[in-house]
Amino acid sequence: GQSLEQPSEVTAVEGAIVQINCTYQTSGFYGLSWYQQHDGGAPTFLSYNALDGLEETGRFSSFLSRSDSYGYLLLQELQMKDSASYFCAVRKVTGGGNKLTFGTGTQLKVEL
Amino acid sequence: GAVVSQHPSRVICKSGTSVKIECRSLDFQATTMFWYRQFPKQSLMLMATSNEGSKATYEQGVEKDKFLINHASLTLSTLTVTSAHPEDSSFYICSASPRTGAYEQYFGPGTRLTVT
């Protein structure tokens, strides 16, 4: 089977740095994506790692260690608008094409 | 770019009726589209993958006769929930991939289905 585990909730203050971890167990791993979802909204793509290491995109960075089946999303200079749910998702390639399996999700609350 | 729309955004229907949800890629051709459902405070669960012009591939546990998927063109996929029941009430989200093998998926805004 597959599983992706994330902390259910993280709270941080505006301006701080927060790290959201994701551990996964899966076969046929191709990469790890991160998505942000505000309440009632569509998931929006944040970052993707196919290889080990750090990917930086503005205030967001994502890290992957394939040997440890582990990744994290780093959010810097937190803003109130960053309050949302964050999902990691494993990309698998099957005969039918790409598939994403989403993690349990982390609700981030940014406080003043 | 890469905008995906869904219609309707919200729908309320009576138990036993069928509901059709449309998913459109507005500014790109989507070789593959995906349908997910999401219960409150939970993760997105993939229901099925559809490729234009071929039958959808359903995930284990998803009834293909209940959730009918049609991907008639490179910009449109539809999900029909047949004989809906209250337990089918959920947030249904589609996504589209611009090309086979692409890691990007662009998500629609979702459809909130309530079955009374």
Interface residues (C-beta under 8 A of the other chain):
Chain A: Y30 G31 S33 Y35 G40 G41 A42 P43 T44 F45 Y48 A50 F87 R91 V93 G96 G97 N98 K99 L100 T101 F102 G103 T104 G105 Q107
Chain B: V4 T31 T32 F34 K41 Q42 S43 L44 M45 L46 T49 N51 T57 F91 I93 S95 S97 T100 G101 A102 Y103 E104 Q105 Y106 F107 G108 P109 G110 R112
